[in-house]
Amino acid sequence: MKVLIDSNVYISIINEEEISHFESLKLLEELKSQKAKLFTSNYVISE
């Protein structure tokens, strides 16, 4: 499975005060357990 990660996920993982922080961490762990290939774009990085 290939998954495109958007900036909101990165921000939620880094910032513990974000409402979706724990949901993002849980999502990341789920994707890791499924051995998903994570991708992002240059546009996300430039944000």
N, C-alpha and C positions, 0 to 999 in steps of 0.2 A: 504494500500500500504506500502511496506517495501522498504527503500532506503539505500544503502550503501554509506556513505560519505567518500570521499578520502581526503588525506592531502591537496591537492590543494584548496579545498573548505574552509577548516579551515584557511589556510594561507591567502586566498583572503578576507575572512571575517574580520580577525584581522588586516591585513595590508591595510590601506586606499590607499596606493600608487600602489597597484596591479591593473593591467589593468581590471581584472575581479571582482574587489571589489563590485561594485554596482550590477552586474549581480548575484553574489553569494548571496548578501543580498536579492535580489528579489526572487531568487530561494528558499532560506530558508523560506521567508514569504509565498510563494506559497505552499510549502510542509506543513507548519504549518496550513494553511487554509484548506488543504485537510486531516489534521490529520494523516499525514504519520508517520510511525514509522521509526526513524532514527537510523542507526547502523553504527558502525565503527569496525575496527579490531585491534588486538594487534600490527600488523605490521604498521598500520597507526600511532598509538600512539608512537611507538618506533622511527619513522622517525623524 
